[in-house]
């Protein structure tokens, strides 16, 4: 008769470990990926079963860090990481490649044009048109975007407001330009999604480097890479992944004690998208907390100067080129006070309730959301900064910023899926013990 307490049972030592968080996330997100993309489900299911088998064999939950010597634990970790990379190769990477291919076929007259371009976010197409305007010497913020295919989006309101407004900041144009040149020269074509896909790959490769516990390394790859609200925007050509990459690099530089250098990627993010501005207070507090007592205010002020200088150099020339047009596109349009069409009220925002109950006549009408943002945003900002001050960790910086951005987004004019995915990504970076050297106890972890 077999003794159930016998150490000879193959799996007995491992069944006493807590369930690994990476597997739990994977069991939820793989079905979500299959339902979202309906692509590669056969391969994803096989890879999931292999991952489960490896996890049951060696959960790795009790490891605070990877062993220095190559053995079974390190081998299983590398195999699980490889399986995750293969999953991401199926979705969203292969999905993005398929969408690009469908567009090329449609442009060549060999496919359904409407179907191909509905898989491309109108912002990505608009940015490609803006790059053409810029290279032709036309101010992209004074130009119109009357491309025939821009009309297939927003049919409910009769016209796509993006035909009259370029909401993206100049940094995104300038960063995209070299990739357009290289893509056109090497591939013979350019699709803005290729740039975002490269940023996505870089984010995934960097994630395992910001924490020590093996299961947390894997969980970050799963939670960020397979997050449907981040993966789908990448496949469609939405640009939030660029900001995520900049903030991740910023966090790595702060972790390595390069506080002032860390201001550079944050400043670049601020020149590309307005959502990055909301991270600045938390970054400045992190710089202040990390500096020596006699240098705290000086280093914080220097970081402000670096961000302001980069913003002035990148954004300034475009603003001066045609200030009214620039302000109308990048600020008035988003706030609902544009000269012509406004950005529609969209997403998971209180604005949808206001429209539903008749407090706002239509999605395109103006409403003073800034009042809500002041009333809600300032107290939440104070509480989040206080939390970061008490915790004094970089993980707390990301978590506090995610809570603040979410609260502000909920009472703003628009807060769509991609913004929710952006906030969830920041929260993942803050919920795990990221940007730490080591854990004190090898069996327990404080988050």
C-alpha positions as CSV (number, residue, x, y, z in Angstrom):
1,X,0.0,0.0,0.0
2,X,1.3,3.4,-1.0
3,X,1.8,5.9,1.8
4,X,0.3,9.3,0.7
5,X,2.9,11.1,2.8
6,X,5.8,9.3,1.1
7,X,8.4,11.6,-0.4
8,X,8.8,9.2,-3.3
9,X,5.6,10.4,-4.9
10,X,6.6,12.4,-8.0
11,X,4.4,15.4,-7.5
12,X,4.0,15.4,-3.7
13,X,6.6,18.1,-2.9
14,X,5.1,20.5,-5.4
15,X,1.5,20.2,-4.5
16,X,2.2,21.9,-1.2
17,X,3.2,25.1,-3.0
18,X,0.7,28.0,-3.6
19,X,-0.9,28.1,-7.1
20,X,1.4,30.2,-9.4
21,X,-0.1,33.5,-10.4
22,X,1.1,33.2,-14.0
23,X,-0.9,30.0,-14.6
24,X,-4.1,31.5,-13.1
25,X,-3.7,34.6,-15.3
26,X,-3.1,32.4,-18.3
27,X,-6.2,30.2,-17.7
28,X,-8.3,33.4,-17.9
29,X,-6.5,35.3,-20.7
30,X,-6.0,32.6,-23.2
31,X,-9.8,32.0,-23.6
32,X,-10.2,35.8,-23.8
33,X,-7.6,35.9,-26.6
34,X,-9.3,33.1,-28.5
35,X,-12.7,34.8,-28.2
36,X,-11.3,38.2,-29.2
37,X,-9.2,37.3,-32.3
38,X,-10.7,33.9,-33.3
39,X,-7.2,33.2,-34.6
40,X,-4.7,30.5,-33.8
41,X,-6.9,28.8,-31.2
42,X,-5.6,25.3,-32.0
43,X,-2.0,26.3,-31.3
44,X,-2.9,28.4,-28.2
45,X,-4.8,25.5,-26.6
46,X,-1.8,23.1,-27.3
47,X,0.6,25.6,-25.8
48,X,-1.6,26.2,-22.8
49,X,-1.7,22.4,-22.1
50,X,2.1,22.3,-22.3
51,X,2.3,25.2,-19.9
52,X,0.0,23.6,-17.4
53,X,2.0,20.4,-17.5
54,X,5.3,22.2,-16.9
55,X,3.7,24.2,-14.1
56,X,2.3,21.1,-12.4
57,X,5.8,19.5,-12.6
58,X,7.6,22.5,-11.1
59,X,5.4,25.4,-10.1
60,X,8.4,27.6,-9.1
61,X,6.1,29.4,-6.6
62,X,8.6,29.0,-3.7
63,X,11.5,30.5,-5.6
64,X,12.4,34.1,-4.7
65,X,14.9,34.2,-7.6
66,X,16.2,31.9,-10.3
67,X,19.0,29.6,-9.2
68,X,22.4,30.7,-10.3
69,X,23.2,27.2,-11.5
70,X,21.4,25.8,-14.5
71,X,19.1,23.0,-13.3
72,X,15.5,21.8,-13.5
73,X,14.0,25.0,-12.1
74,X,15.8,27.3,-14.5
75,X,15.0,24.9,-17.4
76,X,11.3,24.9,-16.6
77,X,11.3,28.7,-16.3
78,X,12.9,29.1,-19.7
79,X,10.5,26.6,-21.3
80,X,7.5,28.4,-19.8
81,X,8.8,31.7,-20.9
82,X,9.4,30.3,-24.4
83,X,5.8,29.0,-24.5
84,X,4.5,32.5,-23.5
85,X,6.6,34.0,-26.4
86,X,5.1,31.5,-28.8
87,X,1.6,32.4,-27.6
88,X,2.3,36.1,-28.2
89,X,3.7,35.2,-31.6
90,X,0.2,33.9,-32.4
91,X,-1.7,36.7,-30.8
92,X,-1.2,39.6,-31.2
93,X,1.9,39.4,-33.4
94,X,0.6,37.1,-36.1
95,X,-2.8,38.8,-35.9
96,X,-1.1,42.1,-36.6
97,X,0.8,40.6,-39.5
98,X,-2.4,39.2,-40.9
99,X,-4.1,42.5,-40.7
100,X,-1.2,44.2,-42.5
101,X,-1.3,41.5,-45.2
102,X,-5.0,42.0,-45.7
103,X,-4.4,45.7,-46.2
104,X,-1.7,45.1,-48.8
105,X,-4.0,42.7,-50.6
106,X,-6.8,45.2,-50.5
107,X,-4.6,48.0,-51.8
108,X,-3.6,45.6,-54.7
109,X,-7.2,45.0,-55.6
110,X,-7.1,41.4,-54.3
111,X,-9.3,41.7,-51.2
112,X,-12.1,43.4,-49.4
113,X,-11.1,47.0,-48.8
114,X,-13.6,47.7,-46.1
115,X,-12.8,44.6,-44.1
116,X,-9.1,45.3,-44.4
117,X,-9.3,48.9,-43.2
118,X,-11.8,48.2,-40.4
119,X,-8.9,46.2,-38.9
120,X,-6.8,49.4,-39.0
121,X,-7.5,52.1,-36.4
122,X,-8.3,55.4,-38.1
123,X,-5.6,57.1,-36.0
124,X,-2.9,54.9,-37.6
125,X,-4.1,55.7,-41.1
126,X,-4.4,59.4,-40.2
127,X,-0.8,59.4,-38.8
128,X,0.5,57.9,-42.1
129,X,-1.3,60.7,-44.0
130,X,0.2,63.2,-41.5
131,X,3.7,61.9,-42.3
132,X,3.0,62.5,-46.0
133,X,1.9,66.0,-45.2
134,X,4.9,66.7,-43.1
135,X,7.3,65.4,-45.8
136,X,5.5,67.6,-48.4
137,X,6.0,70.7,-46.3
138,X,2.4,70.9,-45.2
139,X,1.5,71.6,-41.6
140,X,-0.2,68.4,-40.4
141,X,-2.2,70.4,-37.9
142,X,-3.6,72.7,-40.5
143,X,-4.3,70.0,-43.1
144,X,-7.4,68.0,-43.7
145,X,-7.6,64.2,-43.8
146,X,-10.2,63.6,-46.5
147,X,-9.0,60.2,-47.4
148,X,-11.9,58.1,-48.8
149,X,-11.2,55.3,-46.3
150,X,-11.4,57.7,-43.3
151,X,-15.2,57.7,-43.8
152,X,-15.7,54.1,-42.9
153,X,-15.3,54.9,-39.2
154,X,-17.9,56.6,-37.0
155,X,-20.8,56.0,-39.4
156,X,-23.3,56.6,-36.5
157,X,-22.5,60.3,-36.4
158,X,-22.3,60.7,-40.2
159,X,-18.7,61.9,-40.3
160,X,-15.4,61.0,-38.9
161,X,-14.1,64.0,-36.9
162,X,-10.5,62.9,-37.5
163,X,-10.9,64.2,-41.0
164,X,-10.6,67.7,-39.6
165,X,-8.3,67.2,-36.5
166,X,-5.0,65.6,-35.7
167,X,-5.1,65.0,-32.0
168,X,-1.6,63.3,-31.8
169,X,1.3,65.4,-30.6
170,X,4.3,66.1,-32.8
171,X,6.6,63.6,-31.0
172,X,4.7,60.7,-32.4
173,X,5.2,62.1,-35.9
174,X,8.9,62.6,-35.5
175,X,9.5,59.2,-33.9
176,X,7.5,57.5,-36.6
177,X,9.2,59.2,-39.5
178,X,12.5,57.2,-39.5
179,X,10.5,53.9,-39.3
180,X,8.5,55.0,-42.3
181,X,11.7,55.7,-44.3
182,X,13.2,52.3,-43.3
183,X,10.0,50.4,-43.9
184,X,9.5,51.9,-47.3
185,X,13.1,51.3,-48.3
186,X,13.4,47.8,-47.0
187,X,9.9,46.4,-47.3
188,X,8.5,48.6,-50.1
189,X,5.6,49.7,-48.0
190,X,4.9,51.2,-44.5
191,X,2.1,50.4,-42.1
192,X,2.1,52.2,-38.8
193,X,1.2,49.0,-37.0
194,X,4.7,47.7,-37.6
195,X,6.1,50.5,-35.4
196,X,3.7,49.7,-32.6
197,X,4.4,46.0,-33.0
198,X,8.1,46.6,-32.5
199,X,7.4,48.6,-29.3
200,X,5.2,45.8,-28.1
201,X,8.0,43.2,-28.6
202,X,10.4,45.5,-26.7
203,X,8.0,45.9,-23.8
204,X,7.6,42.1,-23.6
205,X,11.4,41.5,-23.6
206,X,11.9,44.1,-20.8
207,X,9.2,42.9,-18.5
208,X,11.0,39.9,-17.0
209,X,14.0,42.1,-16.1
210,X,12.1,44.3,-13.6
211,X,11.4,41.7,-10.9
212,X,13.3,38.8,-9.4
213,X,10.7,36.1,-8.5
214,X,10.3,33.7,-11.5
215,X,6.5,33.4,-11.3
216,X,6.2,37.2,-11.2
217,X,8.4,37.5,-14.3
218,X,6.1,35.1,-16.1
219,X,3.0,36.8,-14.7
220,X,4.0,40.2,-16.0
221,X,4.5,38.8,-19.5
222,X,1.1,37.1,-19.3
223,X,-0.8,40.0,-17.7
224,X,0.6,42.7,-20.0
225,X,1.2,40.8,-23.3
226,X,-2.1,38.9,-23.3
227,X,-4.2,41.7,-21.9
228,X,-7.0,41.9,-24.5
229,X,-7.3,45.7,-24.0
230,X,-3.6,46.1,-24.9
231,X,-3.2,43.3,-27.4
232,X,-6.1,44.3,-29.6
233,X,-5.1,48.0,-29.8
234,X,-1.6,46.9,-30.9
235,X,-3.2,44.7,-33.6
236,X,-5.4,47.6,-34.7
237,X,-2.7,50.2,-34.7
238,X,-3.3,52.3,-31.5
239,X,-0.4,54.1,-30.0
240,X,-0.6,53.5,-26.2
241,X,2.1,50.8,-26.4
242,X,4.6,53.6,-27.3
243,X,3.9,55.4,-24.0
244,X,4.0,52.1,-22.1
245,X,7.5,51.5,-23.5
246,X,8.7,54.9,-22.6
247,X,7.4,54.6,-19.0
248,X,9.0,51.2,-18.7
249,X,12.4,52.5,-19.8
250,X,11.9,55.4,-17.4
251,X,11.2,53.0,-14.5
252,X,14.3,51.0,-15.4
253,X,16.5,54.1,-15.4
254,X,15.1,55.2,-12.0
255,X,15.8,51.7,-10.7
256,X,19.4,52.0,-11.8
257,X,19.7,55.4,-10.0
258,X,19.8,57.4,-13.2
259,X,17.1,59.8,-12.1
260,X,17.8,62.6,-14.5
261,X,18.3,60.4,-17.5
262,X,14.9,58.8,-16.6
263,X,13.3,62.2,-17.4
264,X,14.2,61.8,-21.1
265,X,11.9,58.8,-22.0
266,X,9.1,60.4,-19.9
267,X,9.6,63.7,-21.8
268,X,9.5,61.8,-25.1
269,X,6.3,60.2,-24.0
270,X,4.9,63.6,-23.2
271,X,5.7,64.9,-26.7
272,X,3.7,62.0,-28.2
273,X,0.6,61.6,-26.1
274,X,-1.3,63.7,-23.6
275,X,-2.0,60.8,-21.3
276,X,1.7,60.7,-20.4
277,X,1.4,64.1,-18.8
278,X,-0.6,62.6,-16.0
279,X,2.5,60.5,-14.9
280,X,4.7,63.5,-14.4
281,X,3.8,64.3,-10.7
282,X,4.5,60.7,-9.7
283,X,7.8,60.7,-11.5
284,X,8.9,64.0,-9.9
285,X,8.0,62.6,-6.5
286,X,10.1,59.5,-7.2
287,X,13.0,61.7,-8.2
288,X,12.6,63.7,-5.0
289,X,12.4,60.6,-2.8
290,X,15.5,59.0,-4.4
291,X,17.7,62.1,-4.1
292,X,20.1,62.9,-1.3
293,X,18.5,65.2,1.4
294,X,20.5,68.2,0.3
295,X,19.7,67.7,-3.4
296,X,16.0,66.7,-3.4
297,X,14.5,70.0,-4.6
298,X,17.4,70.6,-7.0
299,X,17.1,67.2,-8.7
300,X,13.3,67.6,-9.0
301,X,13.7,71.0,-10.5
302,X,16.3,69.7,-12.9
303,X,14.0,66.9,-14.0
304,X,11.3,69.5,-14.6
305,X,13.7,71.5,-16.7
306,X,14.7,68.5,-18.8
307,X,11.1,67.6,-19.5
308,X,10.2,71.2,-20.4
309,X,13.2,71.6,-22.6
310,X,12.5,68.4,-24.6
311,X,8.8,69.4,-24.9
312,X,9.8,72.9,-26.1
313,X,12.2,71.5,-28.7
314,X,9.8,68.9,-30.1
315,X,6.4,70.5,-29.7
316,X,7.4,74.2,-29.9
317,X,8.1,74.4,-33.7
318,X,4.8,72.8,-34.6
319,X,2.9,75.1,-32.2
320,X,4.6,78.2,-33.6
321,X,4.0,77.0,-37.2
322,X,0.2,77.6,-36.7
323,X,-0.7,78.1,-33.1
324,X,-4.5,78.3,-33.5
325,X,-4.6,75.2,-35.7
326,X,-2.3,73.3,-33.3
327,X,-4.4,74.3,-30.2
328,X,-7.6,73.4,-31.9
329,X,-6.4,70.0,-32.9
330,X,-4.6,68.8,-29.8
331,X,-6.6,70.6,-27.0
332,X,-9.9,72.1,-28.1
333,X,-10.9,69.0,-30.1
334,X,-10.3,66.7,-27.2
335,X,-12.1,68.9,-24.7
336,X,-15.2,69.5,-26.9
337,X,-14.5,73.2,-27.7
338,X,-13.1,72.8,-31.3
339,X,-14.0,75.3,-34.0
340,X,-15.7,72.6,-36.0
341,X,-16.3,68.9,-35.0
342,X,-15.5,67.8,-31.5
343,X,-14.1,64.5,-30.3
344,X,-17.2,62.2,-29.6
345,X,-18.0,61.2,-26.0
346,X,-16.9,57.6,-26.0
347,X,-15.9,54.7,-23.8
348,X,-16.2,54.0,-20.0
349,X,-16.9,57.5,-18.9
350,X,-19.5,59.3,-17.0
351,X,-20.2,61.2,-20.2
352,X,-22.1,58.3,-21.6
353,X,-24.5,58.4,-18.7
354,X,-25.0,62.1,-19.2
355,X,-25.9,61.5,-22.9
356,X,-28.1,58.6,-21.9
357,X,-30.1,60.6,-19.4
358,X,-30.4,63.7,-21.7
359,X,-28.0,66.0,-19.8
360,X,-25.9,66.3,-23.0
361,X,-27.8,66.4,-26.3
362,X,-25.4,64.4,-28.4
363,X,-22.0,62.7,-28.4
364,X,-20.5,65.7,-30.2
365,X,-21.8,68.5,-27.9
366,X,-19.6,70.3,-25.4
367,X,-19.8,69.5,-21.7
368,X,-17.6,70.9,-18.9
369,X,-15.9,67.7,-17.9
370,X,-13.1,69.7,-16.5
371,X,-15.3,70.5,-13.5
372,X,-15.6,66.8,-12.7
373,X,-11.9,66.3,-13.2
374,X,-11.1,69.1,-10.7
375,X,-13.5,67.8,-8.1
376,X,-12.5,64.2,-8.5
377,X,-9.0,64.5,-9.8
378,X,-7.4,66.7,-7.2
379,X,-8.4,64.7,-4.1
380,X,-7.4,61.4,-5.8
381,X,-4.1,62.9,-6.9
382,X,-3.3,64.0,-3.4
383,X,-4.2,60.5,-2.0
384,X,-2.2,58.7,-4.6
385,X,0.9,60.9,-4.1
386,X,0.5,60.4,-0.3
387,X,0.4,56.6,-0.9
388,X,3.6,56.8,-3.0
389,X,5.2,58.9,-0.4
390,X,4.5,56.3,2.3
391,X,5.5,53.3,0.2
392,X,8.6,54.9,-1.3
393,X,8.9,52.3,-4.1
394,X,8.8,52.5,-7.8
395,X,6.0,49.9,-7.9
396,X,4.0,52.3,-5.8
397,X,4.6,55.0,-8.3
398,X,3.1,52.9,-11.1
399,X,0.2,51.8,-9.0
400,X,-0.6,55.3,-7.8
401,X,-0.4,56.7,-11.3
402,X,-2.7,54.0,-12.6
403,X,-5.4,54.8,-10.0
404,X,-5.1,58.5,-10.7
405,X,-5.3,58.1,-14.5
406,X,-8.3,55.8,-14.2
407,X,-10.2,58.2,-11.9
408,X,-9.5,61.1,-14.3
409,X,-10.4,59.0,-17.3
410,X,-13.7,58.0,-15.9
411,X,-14.9,61.6,-15.6
412,X,-13.4,62.7,-18.9
413,X,-14.9,63.1,-22.4
414,X,-13.5,59.8,-23.6
415,X,-12.0,56.7,-22.0
416,X,-12.0,53.8,-24.5
417,X,-10.7,50.3,-24.3
418,X,-7.1,51.2,-25.2
419,X,-7.0,53.7,-22.3
420,X,-8.3,51.0,-19.9
421,X,-5.6,48.6,-21.2
422,X,-3.0,51.3,-20.6
423,X,-4.2,51.8,-17.0
424,X,-4.3,48.0,-16.4
425,X,-0.7,47.7,-17.7
426,X,0.5,50.4,-15.3
427,X,-1.4,48.7,-12.4
428,X,0.4,45.4,-13.3
429,X,3.7,47.1,-13.0
430,X,2.7,48.3,-9.5
431,X,0.9,45.3,-8.1
432,X,4.0,43.1,-8.3
433,X,7.3,43.8,-6.4
434,X,8.9,45.3,-9.5
435,X,12.1,47.3,-9.6
436,X,13.6,45.6,-6.5
437,X,16.9,43.9,-6.1
438,X,15.9,41.0,-3.9
439,X,13.3,39.7,-1.4
440,X,14.1,39.2,2.3
441,X,12.2,36.0,2.7
442,X,12.5,33.3,0.1
443,X,9.0,31.8,0.9
444,X,6.8,34.9,1.3
445,X,6.5,38.1,-0.7
446,X,4.9,41.4,0.4
447,X,3.2,43.3,-2.4
